[in-house]
Amino acid sequence: MTTLTDRYVASVLRLIPEAHREDIQAELKVAIEDAIDEKVAYGQTHDAAERAVLNGLGEPARLAAEYSHRPLWLIGPDYYLAWLRLMKWLLWTLPVFVGAGTVALRLFVGEPALDALWSGLVVALIVALNVAVWSTVGFIIVERSPDTKPSDLGPLDRWSVKCLPATAIVDRQFSLIATIGGVILNVFLIALLSSLLSLEDVSILNTSAWTISVSVLIVLLAASAISSVIRYARGRWTPTLAIVNAILDAAFAGWWWWALWNLSILDPQLIARLDAESGLLTWARSVVLVILAVCAWDAVSGFTGRGRAVGGDLPAVASDLGER
Amino acid sequence: MIDPGVSANLRQELRRGSLVLACLLALQREPDYGYALLKTLAAAGVETDANTLYPLLRRLEKQGLLESVWVTEEPRPRRFYRVSDAGAEAADGLVNDWTAIWTALQKFQEGSGS
């Protein structure tokens, strides 16, 4: 008959290299029997004693891991930071390069801009997923190789003051996600507008002003994307950045004012037909007012409120740390 | 008032560091098998779990600090561990370190004036 003890010992042995099994089996079984005997001697039934002893020994996988020095974690503290460093570095480079390369190649063979962007995005995501999975798998293997030390990883493991960031900013005022999201949105809009630009006949639009106005909008979007990247790199508002931001806001507001206040973006003949009976002009002007308000708020936020750096050059906490 | 969880944690860390030395010294005095050593340690106030002690003994043997023999005279065959020469040397070194730490701690205690 198979006893609980036999099942327990077998569960442990299953997870232990074959060479050590016989030894550990004999020792573990006797130790369990000794412990059971003692509890029985104190008056417990054999069944209750066996359960108590085995419960006390805990999960077989844990005991087996202790016996064979296997870590009970995927990536432990010795390797975690090196893994994180490699992961960040790879995820920032490979997907971006491969994605950008794909877009460039697709554009080169004459695919529409939107299709090219889309496939670039998909390729970048696939690359990112593979990078994440395989570098993690690599580290899980390294963690389980008994002969490797963290120092074997070379530059990945080494940290020195050279690795410190150039700024002493504690809290960035611009989040990475928002910056990337904004840039992607701008690039997407630019691609969309570029493809609109090549349309020959857009009957509802003011064709004489179309090319120039859309070009202006593309330039503004590009400038705004670039300024948001610079802003992120600086980490906080500076007077120059706030002024540039305000100028860009004014330019956007001006563009929408031009486009919608008198509906100059639309074909004049179309407006002549619509104007009399529809409330289109009222709607367009309301939208312009909302856009003006948003732009004004954004322009001001560069100079005031959360936008300001705390206490002059550096946030208070950073200068505190520096004095220690 | 110290948090009981914190207190248990501190004691556990301290014990974990001293368990190897306790095993070496106990087995130096008298070679023994795993379950008996567990009882000896517990009786002396060194509480430890079976699932910690048994793998630890194997590890110390693998590191050459302990040697083991199967004794089959009793009804149940048992693996007896004894301290090797290297193990005795290691134990001496650890006892020295332990004494040095204790001396330092006492100095701090006197210095604090309590």
Chai-1 contact restraints between the chains, C-beta under 6 A:
chainA,res_idxA,chainB,res_idxB,connection_type,confidence,min_distance_angstrom,max_distance_angstrom,comment,restraint_id
A,E27,B,R79,contact,1.0,0.0,6.0,A-B,restraint_1
A,V30,B,R76,contact,1.0,0.0,6.0,A-B,restraint_2
A,V30,B,R78,contact,1.0,0.0,6.0,A-B,restraint_3
A,A31,B,G34,contact,1.0,0.0,6.0,A-B,restraint_4
A,A31,B,Y35,contact,1.0,0.0,6.0,A-B,restraint_5
A,D34,B,Y35,contact,1.0,0.0,6.0,A-B,restraint_6
A,L57,B,A50,contact,1.0,0.0,6.0,A-B,restraint_7
A,L57,B,N51,contact,1.0,0.0,6.0,A-B,restraint_8
A,G58,B,N51,contact,1.0,0.0,6.0,A-B,restraint_9
A,L63,B,N51,contact,1.0,0.0,6.0,A-B,restraint_10
A,E66,B,P55,contact,1.0,0.0,6.0,A-B,restraint_11
A,Y67,B,P55,contact,1.0,0.0,6.0,A-B,restraint_12
